[in-house]
Amino acid sequence: MNRNLIFAAPLVAALALSGCQTTGTNSVVAQVQAIAQAACAFVPTAATIIAIVAKGNPALATAAEMATAICAAVVPKAASRLRATAAPIVDGVIVEGHFVK
């Protein structure tokens, strides 16, 4: 069995049972969204953040680390502006969300 699946299963179960509460993973989602919005004017979707958390990468263990990685992925580099760019990816997860003003 995939090791990541073992770690992700309790997270998915907690999310399913949490409903609209603002604790646990929902708090992490809100923190990542707030940090990313402040840092690079981008708000990632909750699904994107949950997928990154489910990967279990220790380098992306905090909200700040996830937001930094997301901002690095979505902010275009000077060289990539000249050619068609692929979807932004963090730890194998396609980053979805929107820019804000």
CYANA upper distance limits for C-alpha pairs under 8 A (distance plus 0.5 A):
  1 MET  CA      5 LEU  CA      7.87
  1 MET  CA      6 ILE  CA      8.14
  2 ASN  CA      6 ILE  CA      7.27
  3 ARG  CA      7 PHE  CA      7.22
  4 ASN  CA      8 ALA  CA      6.47
  4 ASN  CA     54 ALA  CA      7.51
  4 ASN  CA     55 LYS  CA      6.49
  4 ASN  CA     56 GLY  CA      7.18
  5 LEU  CA      9 ALA  CA      6.39
  5 LEU  CA     54 ALA  CA      8.39
  6 ILE  CA     10 PRO  CA      8.15
  7 PHE  CA     11 LEU  CA      7.75
  7 PHE  CA     54 ALA  CA      7.51
  7 PHE  CA     56 GLY  CA      7.68
  8 ALA  CA     12 VAL  CA      6.65
  8 ALA  CA     54 ALA  CA      5.32
  8 ALA  CA     55 LYS  CA      7.83
  8 ALA  CA     56 GLY  CA      8.30
  9 ALA  CA     13 ALA  CA      6.66
 10 PRO  CA     14 ALA  CA      6.53
 11 LEU  CA     15 LEU  CA      6.69
 11 LEU  CA     25 THR  CA      8.36
 11 LEU  CA     54 ALA  CA      7.71
 12 VAL  CA     16 ALA  CA      6.70
 13 ALA  CA     17 LEU  CA      6.78
 14 ALA  CA     18 SER  CA      6.39
 15 LEU  CA     19 GLY  CA      7.53
 15 LEU  CA     25 THR  CA      7.57
 15 LEU  CA     26 ASN  CA      8.48
 21 GLN  CA     26 ASN  CA      7.77
 22 THR  CA     26 ASN  CA      5.79
 22 THR  CA     27 SER  CA      6.03
 23 THR  CA     27 SER  CA      5.59
 24 GLY  CA     28 VAL  CA      7.14
 25 THR  CA     29 VAL  CA      6.64
 25 THR  CA     50 ILE  CA      8.20
 26 ASN  CA     30 ALA  CA      6.71
 27 SER  CA     31 GLN  CA      6.61
 28 VAL  CA     32 VAL  CA      6.59
 28 VAL  CA     63 ALA  CA      6.69
 29 VAL  CA     33 GLN  CA      6.61
 29 VAL  CA     46 ALA  CA      6.39
 29 VAL  CA     49 ILE  CA      6.69
 29 VAL  CA     50 ILE  CA      7.84
 29 VAL  CA     63 ALA  CA      8.37
 30 ALA  CA     34 ALA  CA      6.57
 31 GLN  CA     35 ILE  CA      6.59
 31 GLN  CA     63 ALA  CA      6.51
 32 VAL  CA     36 ALA  CA      6.47
 32 VAL  CA     49 ILE  CA      8.07
 32 VAL  CA     63 ALA  CA      5.34
 32 VAL  CA     64 ALA  CA      7.06
 32 VAL  CA     66 MET  CA      7.14
 32 VAL  CA     67 ALA  CA      5.81
 33 GLN  CA     37 GLN  CA      6.47
 33 GLN  CA     42 PHE  CA      8.36
 33 GLN  CA     43 VAL  CA      5.75
 33 GLN  CA     44 PRO  CA      6.54
 33 GLN  CA     45 THR  CA      8.40
 33 GLN  CA     67 ALA  CA      7.78
 34 ALA  CA     38 ALA  CA      6.70
 34 ALA  CA     43 VAL  CA      8.00
 35 ILE  CA     39 ALA  CA      6.51
 35 ILE  CA     63 ALA  CA      8.14
 35 ILE  CA     64 ALA  CA      7.12
 35 ILE  CA     67 ALA  CA      6.54
 36 ALA  CA     40 CYS  CA      6.28
 36 ALA  CA     41 ALA  CA      7.06
 36 ALA  CA     42 PHE  CA      6.28
 36 ALA  CA     43 VAL  CA      6.69
 36 ALA  CA     44 PRO  CA      8.15
 36 ALA  CA     67 ALA  CA      5.35
 36 ALA  CA     68 THR  CA      7.49
 36 ALA  CA     70 ILE  CA      7.78
 36 ALA  CA     71 CYS  CA      6.86
 37 GLN  CA     41 ALA  CA      4.69
 37 GLN  CA     42 PHE  CA      5.29
 37 GLN  CA     43 VAL  CA      5.87
 37 GLN  CA    100 VAL  CA      7.92
 39 ALA  CA     68 THR  CA      8.38
 39 ALA  CA     71 CYS  CA      7.80
 40 CYS  CA     71 CYS  CA      6.38
 40 CYS  CA     75 VAL  CA      7.92
 41 ALA  CA     99 PHE  CA      6.03
 41 ALA  CA    100 VAL  CA      5.76
 41 ALA  CA    101 LYS  CA      7.11
 42 PHE  CA     71 CYS  CA      7.74
 42 PHE  CA     74 VAL  CA      8.39
 42 PHE  CA     97 GLY  CA      7.50
 42 PHE  CA     98 HIS  CA      6.12
 42 PHE  CA     99 PHE  CA      4.72
 42 PHE  CA    100 VAL  CA      6.49
 43 VAL  CA     97 GLY  CA      5.96
 43 VAL  CA     98 HIS  CA      5.93
 43 VAL  CA     99 PHE  CA      6.68
 43 VAL  CA    100 VAL  CA      7.76
 44 PRO  CA     48 THR  CA      6.94
 44 PRO  CA     49 ILE  CA      7.49
 44 PRO  CA     70 ILE  CA      8.31
 44 PRO  CA     95 VAL  CA      7.33
 44 PRO  CA     96 GLU  CA      6.20
 44 PRO  CA     97 GLY  CA      4.55
 44 PRO  CA     98 HIS  CA      7.02
 45 THR  CA     49 ILE  CA      7.08
 45 THR  CA     95 VAL  CA      8.45
 45 THR  CA     96 GLU  CA      6.33
 45 THR  CA     97 GLY  CA      5.40
 46 ALA  CA     50 ILE  CA      6.58
 47 ALA  CA     51 ALA  CA      6.56
 48 THR  CA     52 ILE  CA      6.82
 48 THR  CA     93 VAL  CA      7.52
 48 THR  CA     94 ILE  CA      7.71
 48 THR  CA     95 VAL  CA      6.31
 48 THR  CA     96 GLU  CA      6.65
 49 ILE  CA     53 VAL  CA      6.71
 49 ILE  CA     66 MET  CA      8.38
 50 ILE  CA     54 ALA  CA      6.54
 51 ALA  CA     55 LYS  CA      7.00
 51 ALA  CA     93 VAL  CA      7.21
 52 ILE  CA     56 GLY  CA      7.82
 52 ILE  CA     57 ASN  CA      8.40
 52 ILE  CA     60 LEU  CA      8.43
 52 ILE  CA     66 MET  CA      8.36
 52 ILE  CA     90 VAL  CA      7.81
 52 ILE  CA     91 ASP  CA      7.32
 52 ILE  CA     93 VAL  CA      6.90
 53 VAL  CA     57 ASN  CA      7.95
 53 VAL  CA     60 LEU  CA      8.16
 53 VAL  CA     61 ALA  CA      8.03
 55 LYS  CA     91 ASP  CA      8.02
 56 GLY  CA     60 LEU  CA      8.24
 56 GLY  CA     61 ALA  CA      8.03
 57 ASN  CA     61 ALA  CA      7.14
 57 ASN  CA     91 ASP  CA      8.25
 59 ALA  CA     65 GLU  CA      7.73
 60 LEU  CA     65 GLU  CA      5.66
 60 LEU  CA     66 MET  CA      5.70
 60 LEU  CA     69 ALA  CA      8.42
 61 ALA  CA     65 GLU  CA      7.21
 61 ALA  CA     66 MET  CA      7.74
 62 THR  CA     66 MET  CA      6.82
 63 ALA  CA     67 ALA  CA      6.56
 64 ALA  CA     68 THR  CA      6.54
 65 GLU  CA     69 ALA  CA      6.72
 66 MET  CA     70 ILE  CA      6.60
 67 ALA  CA     71 CYS  CA      6.56
 68 THR  CA     72 ALA  CA      6.64
 69 ALA  CA     73 ALA  CA      6.74
 69 ALA  CA     90 VAL  CA      7.04
 70 ILE  CA     74 VAL  CA      6.73
 70 ILE  CA     89 ILE  CA      8.43
 70 ILE  CA     90 VAL  CA      6.92
 70 ILE  CA     95 VAL  CA      7.62
 71 CYS  CA     75 VAL  CA      6.39
 73 ALA  CA     88 PRO  CA      5.63
 73 ALA  CA     89 ILE  CA      6.70
 73 ALA  CA     90 VAL  CA      7.21
 73 ALA  CA     95 VAL  CA      8.39
 74 VAL  CA     88 PRO  CA      6.10
 74 VAL  CA     95 VAL  CA      8.19
 76 PRO  CA     80 SER  CA      6.93
 76 PRO  CA     81 ARG  CA      6.95
 77 LYS  CA     81 ARG  CA      6.98
 78 ALA  CA     82 LEU  CA      8.06
 79 ALA  CA     83 ARG  CA      8.20
 80 SER  CA     84 ALA  CA      7.66
 80 SER  CA     85 THR  CA      6.77
 81 ARG  CA     85 THR  CA      7.93
 87 ALA  CA     94 ILE  CA      6.95
 87 ALA  CA     95 VAL  CA      7.77
 88 PRO  CA     94 ILE  CA      6.33
 88 PRO  CA     95 VAL  CA      5.99
 89 ILE  CA     93 VAL  CA      5.77
 89 ILE  CA     94 ILE  CA      4.94
 89 ILE  CA     95 VAL  CA      5.99
 90 VAL  CA     94 ILE  CA      7.06
 90 VAL  CA     95 VAL  CA      7.21
